[in-house]
Amino acid sequence: MNWDAIGAFAELLGALAVFITVAFLAVQMRQNTRALRAESMNNASMSTQNWYLQVGTNPQCAEIW
């Protein structure tokens, strides 16, 4: 093997490593987006639940509502 072949092989390995890293980051970002969306929906649901709990347990709030 000459140095040109070794350099080309190393360059190919480097490009492959970059591709794998970018693919991994894309998967991680997708999972993070899904987790944040689920957390946001859960927080909205809990806020609504707490509001209904306050209205249901407080006669004055229930009368106003």
Protein Blocks (a to p, Z undefined) as FASTA:
>chain_A
ZZklmmmmmmmmmmmmmmmmmmmmmmmmmmmmmmmmmmmmmmmmmmmmmmmmmmmmmmkl
mmmZZ
